[in-house]
């Protein structure tokens, strides 16, 4: 996994290399004092979300919008 972006709340967004099937894994992880970490996985270019742990609906709405806005940069980076 390669660093892509760090948000002000220490959320780290990383991405994998492009897989043979053309997909790229985007991993989001936020430290949390109570739970340890919250995390989520998004597969591009399908925007398929999985393994979402600890994030609220509002947080996921934000991350889904952010990844859609940044997907072209992530995909360009791994080509």
C-alpha positions as CSV (number, residue, x, y, z in Angstrom):
1,X,0.0,0.0,0.0
2,X,1.2,3.5,-0.9
3,X,0.4,6.7,0.9
4,X,-2.1,8.9,-0.9
5,X,-3.4,11.5,1.5
6,X,-3.4,12.4,5.2
7,X,-6.4,14.4,6.5
8,X,-6.4,16.9,9.4
9,X,-7.8,14.3,11.8
10,X,-4.9,11.9,11.1
11,X,-7.0,9.8,8.7
12,X,-4.6,8.0,6.3
13,X,-5.7,7.1,2.8
14,X,-3.5,4.6,1.0
15,X,-3.8,2.7,-2.3
16,X,-2.5,-0.5,-3.8
17,X,-0.9,-1.0,-7.1
18,X,-3.3,-1.9,-10.0
19,X,-4.3,-5.5,-9.7
20,X,-4.2,-7.7,-12.8
21,X,-8.0,-7.3,-13.1
22,X,-7.6,-3.5,-13.3
23,X,-8.9,-2.8,-9.8
24,X,-7.1,-0.6,-7.2
25,X,-7.7,-1.0,-3.4
26,X,-8.1,2.2,-1.5
27,X,-7.8,1.8,2.3
28,X,-9.0,4.5,4.8
29,X,-7.9,4.3,8.4
30,X,-8.5,6.7,11.3
31,X,-7.0,6.4,14.8
32,X,-9.6,6.3,17.5
33,X,-8.8,6.4,21.3
34,X,-11.8,4.1,22.2
35,X,-11.7,1.6,19.3
36,X,-8.1,1.7,18.2
37,X,-8.9,2.3,14.5
38,X,-11.8,2.9,12.2
39,X,-11.3,1.7,8.6
40,X,-12.9,1.1,5.3
41,X,-11.9,-0.4,1.9
42,X,-13.0,0.9,-1.5
43,X,-12.2,-0.9,-4.8
44,X,-11.8,1.4,-7.8
45,X,-12.9,1.9,-10.5
46,X,-16.2,0.2,-9.3
47,X,-16.4,2.2,-6.1
48,X,-17.2,-1.1,-4.3
49,X,-17.1,-0.5,-0.5
50,X,-16.4,-3.3,2.0
51,X,-15.0,-3.9,5.5
52,X,-16.4,-0.6,6.9
53,X,-15.7,-0.6,10.6
54,X,-16.4,2.2,13.1
55,X,-17.4,5.0,10.7
56,X,-20.8,6.7,11.0
57,X,-23.1,7.2,8.0
58,X,-22.1,10.9,7.8
59,X,-18.4,10.0,7.8
60,X,-18.9,7.4,5.1
61,X,-20.9,10.0,3.0
62,X,-17.8,12.2,3.3
63,X,-15.4,9.5,2.4
64,X,-17.5,8.3,-0.6
65,X,-17.6,11.8,-2.0
66,X,-13.8,12.3,-1.3
67,X,-12.8,9.1,-3.1
68,X,-15.1,9.9,-6.1
69,X,-13.4,13.3,-6.3
70,X,-9.9,11.8,-6.0
71,X,-10.3,8.6,-8.0
72,X,-8.9,10.0,-11.2
73,X,-5.7,11.0,-9.4
74,X,-5.4,7.6,-7.6
75,X,-5.9,5.7,-10.9
76,X,-3.4,7.9,-12.8
77,X,-0.8,7.4,-10.1
78,X,-0.9,3.6,-10.4
79,X,-0.9,3.3,-14.2
